[in-house]
């Protein structure tokens, strides 16, 4: 493929993805965490305060909030929610009672995420072209650009997409260093790792994953690598990433690092988990100050220790289940990619064609091993987590899986097969548009059966209230009762309606005499819903809005 033609295809694929991102962003209201992330980022930029939303580092939130600086918005710090640390309330006031309309604020905040999504596609294409060739690069980008999961999370003000991007950049840069052993490449890897660690705490696994890749390269070429080089390069990597973290947290870095300016780190790390004990040791023995980044790590460790309610395959668990993410990937990975990965596992990888397995692995091109080991190792680490909060937490594994799928397909260069695979990908993507968050693949039964497997951010994150408002207007619905899972100001979009809250005792819905709309997540019994909506769960809804809101017409006059 000629260079000019390659670039034309790349631009067209990214343009198509950009169109889908913008369209979906305009159709959906805020998801659960978006107002919190956006308000937190704006607070960081305006006040230098990191008191909101400790569970995520600020880099993604800073980028998303940056476009809002031009609007001179009001921060309601006089409200009691700021003093009490009520992040949800404070964020709602900021988003819905400001000088700009909430949809405008939200779209401005989503634009940086969309730009990062396109940047990840470009980085994926360039890295794959260098190591696998231009045709495989185009196919990998095709699978990425038409993956409903990336289109969904690629237009939200959250930390999931930037985590996928920065993790990919860190691994790609580290791979280059391991191939060249040049110190400039190590510097780039350290900078990329710093951006990753400042994007999401789950990416701390890179501190283990990157040395693991070093050991694989050392095993391949023992004469070129050694323990001294590993320790020196890893120390440089950590030091460079630490500089990036300090710069991202610059206001806090200058304030908290001042001696005597706050309580010691040990005062915050009071739990019994491993992370808390390590932080106490660092504070008491090493005199490490209570930097905001470390306090956030402690908050995440505490959350992981306590667990989080999660729905999987019809049951709810307060603790994580090791098979949660494998199941999520099995039902939400596009069918074409899933089949190609199965083909690769069954022997479709070209360098596994002959010889014994150890010899094959030792002689394999190192980028191939990176594309296989990095996602498997990341997934393996994630499976030990007690926070089963959605497929979005394993998005970093997918860029490399797209490379494996693309390389496997290109090896079997039967044009009929290629055409069929691409057609299946396009069909599934078009079939779910614009409700990308609710995507489930064809073998799982599609979005109509998504609730059989998963809920929460896999399907229903509170994103479809705007669609409900249009549905209500189009169908002339008067009386409306709503049980909603989300943080959107429903009154702003929906007007007069009645909320079904925790005080409703449940049971039969016959006496409600109204159009009843229930969020899919609440139908599962998650987050205190219990069995209140079991009667509805047994009924077929009259409509599904965005696949996340279930509509039941119980009006007596409608019968």
Secondary structure as UniProt FT lines:
FT   HELIX           3..27
FT   TURN            32..33
FT   HELIX           34..47
FT   TURN            54..55
FT   HELIX           59..66
FT   HELIX           67..71
FT   TURN            77..78
FT   HELIX           80..84
FT   HELIX           87..96
FT   HELIX           102..132
FT   HELIX           134..145
FT   HELIX           148..153
FT   TURN            154..155
FT   HELIX           160..180
FT   HELIX           183..197
FT   TURN            198..199
FT   HELIX           201..205
FT   HELIX           206..220
FT   TURN            222..224
FT   HELIX           227..248
FT   HELIX           250..256
FT   TURN            259..260
FT   HELIX           265..268
FT   HELIX           274..284
FT   HELIX           292..306
FT   STRAND          310..312
FT   TURN            313..314
FT   STRAND          315..317
FT   TURN            322..323
FT   HELIX           324..332
FT   HELIX           335..343
FT   HELIX           344..348
FT   HELIX           350..352
FT   HELIX           357..363
FT   HELIX           366..382
FT   TURN            383..384
FT   HELIX           391..397
FT   HELIX           398..411
FT   HELIX           415..432
FT   TURN            433..434
FT   HELIX           436..438
FT   HELIX           442..444
FT   HELIX           447..452
FT   HELIX           456..458
FT   HELIX           465..475
FT   STRAND          480..483
FT   HELIX           490..494
FT   STRAND          498..499
FT   TURN            502..503
FT   HELIX           510..512
FT   STRAND          515..519
FT   HELIX           520..523
FT   TURN            524..533
FT   HELIX           534..537
FT   STRAND          543..545
FT   TURN            546..548
FT   STRAND          549..553
FT   HELIX           556..558
//
